[in-house]
Amino acid sequence: MIRALGFWPLLAIWGREKMRLSAPTKPIFYISVVLFALALIGHFVAIPYVSMYQYWLALAGYVVLAAGNVLKGV
């Protein structure tokens, strides 16, 4: 049932199945790089909204990249 609902990473945490990672696709990788680059630029240059949310942009870039590794075909 857990596998049917798409919660297979929980099985890996519980030790029943190994977590299988896959390489993210190029668009997902580029999106994460752009988000992180915007956060980095926003740290050093005052850009409206980008400088205010630089932490969240960097975090979003990491989450996008992590999702690309965990979810197959993304």
C-alpha positions as CSV (number, residue, x, y, z in Angstrom):
1,M,0.0,0.0,0.0
2,I,2.8,2.4,0.8
3,R,4.5,1.7,-2.5
4,A,1.2,2.3,-4.3
5,L,0.7,5.7,-2.7
6,G,4.2,6.7,-3.7
7,F,5.8,6.8,-0.2
8,W,8.7,4.5,-1.1
9,P,11.3,6.8,0.5
10,L,9.6,6.0,3.8
11,L,10.3,2.3,3.2
12,A,14.0,3.2,2.9
13,I,13.9,5.0,6.2
14,W,12.3,2.1,7.9
15,G,14.9,-0.3,6.4
16,R,12.7,-2.4,4.2
17,E,13.9,-1.1,0.9
18,K,17.0,0.8,-0.2
19,M,16.5,4.3,-1.5
20,R,17.4,4.5,-5.2
21,L,18.7,7.8,-6.3
22,S,18.8,9.0,-9.9
23,A,20.6,11.8,-11.7
24,P,18.4,14.9,-12.1
25,T,17.5,15.9,-15.7
26,K,19.4,18.8,-17.2
27,P,16.4,21.3,-16.9
28,I,16.0,20.5,-13.2
29,F,19.7,21.0,-12.6
30,Y,19.8,24.3,-14.5
31,I,16.7,25.5,-12.6
32,S,18.5,24.8,-9.3
33,V,21.7,26.5,-10.5
34,V,19.7,29.6,-11.5
35,L,17.9,29.8,-8.2
36,F,21.1,29.5,-6.3
37,A,22.9,32.0,-8.5
38,L,20.1,34.5,-8.0
39,A,20.4,34.0,-4.2
40,L,24.2,34.5,-4.4
41,I,23.9,37.6,-6.6
42,G,21.2,39.0,-4.4
43,H,23.5,38.7,-1.4
44,F,26.1,41.0,-2.9
45,V,23.9,43.3,-5.1
46,A,20.8,45.0,-3.9
47,I,18.0,43.6,-6.2
48,P,14.4,44.2,-5.1
49,Y,12.7,41.0,-3.8
50,V,15.8,38.9,-4.7
51,S,17.8,40.4,-1.9
52,M,14.9,40.1,0.5
53,Y,14.4,36.4,-0.2
54,Q,17.9,35.2,-0.9
55,Y,17.8,32.5,1.7
56,W,14.6,31.1,0.4
57,L,15.9,31.2,-3.2
58,A,18.9,29.2,-2.1
59,L,16.8,26.8,-0.2
60,A,14.4,26.4,-3.1
61,G,17.4,25.6,-5.4
62,Y,18.5,22.9,-3.0
63,V,15.0,21.4,-2.7
64,V,14.6,21.3,-6.5
65,L,17.9,19.6,-6.9
66,A,17.1,17.1,-4.1
67,A,13.7,16.3,-5.6
68,G,15.4,15.7,-9.0
69,N,17.6,13.1,-7.3
70,V,14.9,11.4,-5.3
71,L,12.1,11.3,-7.9
72,K,12.7,9.1,-10.9
73,G,12.4,10.8,-14.3
74,V,12.4,14.4,-12.9
